[in-house]
Amino acid sequence: MASVMDGLKQQSIVASKQGGENKLGDLFWYSISNQLITREDLKQKFDEANVDHQWLPNPIRISDAFRRATGEIQKKQKKVPTNDPTTFLNFLIREVYYDHKRVQRNIVIEKVNKKGKSLEYNSTATIIEFHKDDGTISITTSGSSDEGEQKAKSLAYEAKGLFETYSKNYDAQTLRIMVKNILDSMSPTAVRPHGGVV
């Protein structure tokens, strides 16, 4: 039976010899679960691992944290049932205005009537404004006791809480991009989980 080395030679693949052993290279397999980490904690991890700070992600922009927080509440709010079994609500986030001082996003209620096959929209159910100068958020509601508007109000306050988290923490996707950038600087050969080169 031919050895692995013979097989490599037949395929014109050159293996390096280190420490008396034939070696093609190192396999680095990793995954990053959903988690949050502050910039300070990430810097500390870099120091512990002797990694240059040039690889740190850019500082968190608070306007991006605001957009992320408000965008996240929309993902979970599709086909919300109402007291009427023929009607459900969708809660949509729409950016209405932005400039160098503020960003305004509205929670829009889309009311879907399956029986009447119709749509109604409340485009100002709740208005969320982010003030860039002091990093604060203001929430404006109509004061209505309507179930949809009450839900929109609670979503706005949920987004405000998420903003507090996202304005201070990197998410897992940012960490994945950071690790990929570090690995790419080493000119690796990517491989598929089930074999083969990407």
N, C-alpha and C positions, 0 to 999 in steps of 0.2 A: 504494500500500500504506500502510495506516495506521501511524503511528509507535507506539512503545511507550507514549509519553505520552498519545496519543489514546486508546489502549486502556485505560489506567489511569483517565482521566477518565470514559470511558463506564461503567466499573465503580464509579464514585464512590469511588475510592481516592485518597487525597491523598498526593502525594510531596513530600518536603522538597527545598528547593533549597539546596545548599551549594557554595560556591566556583564558582558558575556552572554546576554540573552537577545534573541531576535525580537524586535519590537516595532510595530507599525506606528503606535502612538497611544494616547490615553483616551478612554471613553468617559465623557462627562455627561451624566444624566441628571436632570434636576426638574423640580416642579415648585411652583410658588402658589400656595393656597391663598384664598381670599383673606386678607389681613390689612391692618392699617399700621403705619409707623411714622413717628414724627421725624423731622429733619435732624433734630439733635440726636435722637436714638440711632438713626441711620449713620450719622457721622461717627458715633461711638463704635458701631459695628465695623465701619471701615477702618477705624484706628486699630481695633482688635485684630483685624485680618490683614493689616498693613496694606490696605488698598488706597491708592492715590485719590484724594478728594475731587480730582478733575472728573471722575466718573459719577459723582453725585448728580441726581436729577436737578433740573432748574428749580429755584425756589418756587413755592406754591403761589400762584396768582389768585388773589381772593375773588376776583371777578369770575375766574374759571371754577372756583369752588362753589360759588353761588349758582352758576349755570348747572353744574353737576348735581347739586343738591335739589334744585327745582326739577331738573330732568328726571331724577330718580323716582320722584313721587308719581310721575305719569306712568311709569312702567307697570306699576302695580294696580292701576285704577281703570281697568277695562271691564265693561259689562257689569257695572255695579247694580244689583237689583234694587228696586224701589217697592213701595207699598202696593203699586199697581203691577200685577204679574205680566202685563203686556208691554211694560216700559222698563228700560234700563238706562243707566247713565254712564257716559265716558267722561273722564276728567283729563283735559288736554292742557299742556303748558305751551304758551305762545309768547315769544319775545316781541314786545310791542315797540320798545324804544331803548336806545342806548346812546350815550355820548361819553365824554371824558369824566363826567361827574356821577352818572347813575345808569343803572340798568333796570328796566321795567319788564316784568314778565307777568302775564295774566293767567289765572286758572280759568279755563273756558269749560263750561258744562255743555256737553253734547247729550241731548235727550232723544233717545231712540224709541219711537213708538212702533212696535212690530205689527200691531193690529192695523193701525192706520197707515203704516208704511211711510212714516214721516220723521223728519228731524227738526229739532229746535235747538237754538244755541243761546247761551247766556255768556257773552264774551267778557263780561266784567264781574263775574261771580266773586272773585277775589283778586286783588291787585297786590303784587309783591314787588317792592322796590329795594334795590341794593344801592346804598350810597357809598361811592368809592372813597370819598375824602376821609370818612371816619370808620368805614367797614361795617356799618350798621344796616339792618334790614327793617323796613316798615311794611306793615300789612294793613290793607284797607278792604273792608267788607261792606256789604249793603246793610247789614244788621237784620236781614230777613231770617225768619225761623224755618224757611223752606229746607227740607231735608238735604237737597243737593247743595244749597249754599252753605249749610252747616258743615257738610262733609268737605267742601272746598276750603272753608276756614280752617278746619282741623288739618288738612293737607298742607296748608300754608305754614302753619306752626310746626308741622313735622319737618318741612323743608328748612325752616329756620334752625331747628336742632341739628339737622344733617350738615348744614353750612358750618356750624360751630366745629363739627368733627372734621369735615373735609378741608377747612381752611388751615388746619394744623397738622394734617396727616396725609402722607402719600398712600395711594391704594396699591393693590397687588398688580394691577396692569402697569403702573408706572415702574414698579420693581422689576417686572418681567422685561420691559423695554430696556431698563438699565443693565440688567444681567446680559441680555442679548448684545447690547453695544459693547460691553466689556469682552464678551466671547468673540464677537466679530473682529475686534482689534487683534486677536491672536491668529487670524486667518484659519479658522477651523473648517473641517469638512463635515457638513451636517449629514446625519444618517437617519433613516426612517426607523420607527419603533420595531417594525417587522422585517428589517433588513433592507439593504440598498442605500444608495446615496441620493440625497435630496437634490 
